[in-house]
Amino acid sequence: MTPFILRRRAALMAFIASGALMLGGCASPDIASYAKERPVLDLAQYFNGKVTAHGIFQDRSGQVVRRFTVDMDCRWEGNQGVLDERFTYSDGKTERRVWRLTRHADGRYTGTADDVVGQASGRTVGNAFQWAYTLRLPVDGSVYEVQFDDWMFLIDDRVMLNRATMSKFGIRLGEVLLSFQK
């Protein structure tokens, strides 16, 4: 083989390998693997009444760039839930998001909020809830649409942990880590 063909073959192999790594890095765990985990998460039961959360946002390098608390008033009527979230950031800024959720018979949930593009969708299995949505995120006078892959894990009847990966065009921008407490 000529040196040109060898270089092209090496470049093609490198491209294929990097593509496989990128796809593997985007994969989420399979929520079905949490089916036997206890306690079983019932969102309507956990997110009912007052809930408080403490969280951080880390950029893609792991640097904590924002700290915040969330005070939530939550209520359910049948299969319809409202999660009224009031964020207070460490710099004093505040924000509010009101989720309107629908619980479906098969463990799936759909939801909307004013700053969510279209409809969020997710499902509970065992102690886990996986939730995916696109959020309109204001940054320095511009608004960006970013995707969230949001995972919650019920630890006990009072504590739930939440890890959400934020991305744009498939590129990981950072993570949100939260601890919910009833």
N, C-alpha and C positions, 0 to 999 in steps of 0.2 A: 504494500500500500504506500501511496505517496504521502509525504509529510502533510500536505493540504487535507487529504482525506482523513488522516489520523487526527488532525486538529479539529476538523468538523465533527468527527465521531466523539471526541473528548468533550467538545462543547455541547453536543446533543445529550450526552450522558449526564453532564453536569446540570443541564437544564431540566432533564427528567428527574434527577435526584432532588434538586431544589424544589421542584413542583410537588413532589411527593412529601417532602418535609413541610412545605407550606400547608398542604392539605391536611396532613396529620396534625399540625399545630392548630388548625381551625376546628378540629373535631371535638364534639362535646361527649361526655360520658352518656351511656344509654340509661335513661331514667328507669327503665324496667329492672335494672340491677339493684334498685333500692326497695323492691317489693317486700322483702322480709324485714326491713329495718323498722324498729319501733322507737318511740311511740308513733302511731300513724298520724300523719298531718291532716287535719280537717281545717282548711282555711277559714271557713265560716265560724268555727269555734275559736280558733286562735285570734283571728282579726275581728274580734267583737268586743267593743268597749274601748278603753284607753290602752294604747301601746306606745312605748317610747323606744327609739333606736338611737344608737351612737355609731358614727361611721367616718370613714376616710375615703378619699379618692387618691389613688396612686397613678402616676403617669407610667408610660411603658417601661421606664428604667427602674420603677419601684419607688421613686421619690414621692413622699406624701405631699400633695400640693393643695389639699383642702380637707378640713375637718368640719364635722357638722353633727347636729342632733335633729331628730325628727319626732315631733309630737303628733300622734295619730288619734283621731276619733273614728271608730269603725262601727258599722252596723249592718245587719243583714235582715232582709225580709224574704223568706222563702229562699229562692235560688239567686236573688239579687243582693249584691253587697256594695257598700260605699266605703272607701278608705280615704278619709280626708287627712292629707299629710301636710304638716307645717314644718318646713326646714328652717333652721337657724345655723348659719355658717360661722366659722371662727372669726371672720372679718366683719361680722355684724349684719351681713346681708341676709334677707329672708326670702323665702319662696314658698309657694303653695301648689300642691298637685292633688286633684280629687280623682281617684280611680273609681269607675263604675264597672263592677265585675258581674259576670253571669257564670254560675256553676252549672255544668251540664252533667247528665246522669252518669257518664262514663269516666268521671274524674278529670275531664277537661274543663278549662276555664277560658273565657274570653273577657276582654276588658278594653275600656277606652279612658282617655284623659285628654284634657284640652291641648296638651303639648305632645301627645302621642300621634304619630302618623298612622291613620287607619286603625286597625284593631290588633291588640296584643293577644297572644294565645299561649296557653301552657297547659300543664297537667300535673296532678299529684300522683305519686306512687310511693307507698310506704311512708317514710318520714320526709320525703323530698318533694319539692315543687320546682319545676323548670318552666321558665317564662321567657318569651322572646318578643321583642317589640322595637320599633324605631321611634326615637325621641328627637324632638326639635330642641336643640341645645344652643342657647344664646351665648356667644363668646365675643367680647370686645366689639359690640355693635352689629355683628353678623349672626345669622342663625344657621346652624349646621344640622343635618339629619344624620344621627348616629344610631347604630344598631346595638342592642343590649341582649346578651345571653345571660339570663338572671337565674341563679340557683339558690334555693332556700332549703335549710335542713333543720327540722325540729329537734332540739336537744332534749327538752323536757316540757312540761306544761307551761313554763314561764319563759323559756329562752329559745330563740331561733336565730341561726346564723345565716347570713346572706352574702353571696359573692357574685358579682355581676361583671362580666367582661364587656367593655365598650370598644366598638370597632367602626371603621369607615372604609368602604371599598375592600372589606376583608382584612384590613390592616388593624391589628390590635393597638388601641390608643391608651388603654389603661384599665384599671379595675376599681370597683367600688366594693368596700367591705363594710358590712353592717352587723350589729348585734341588736336584735329586737328583744325587749323585755316587757312582760305583762305585769 
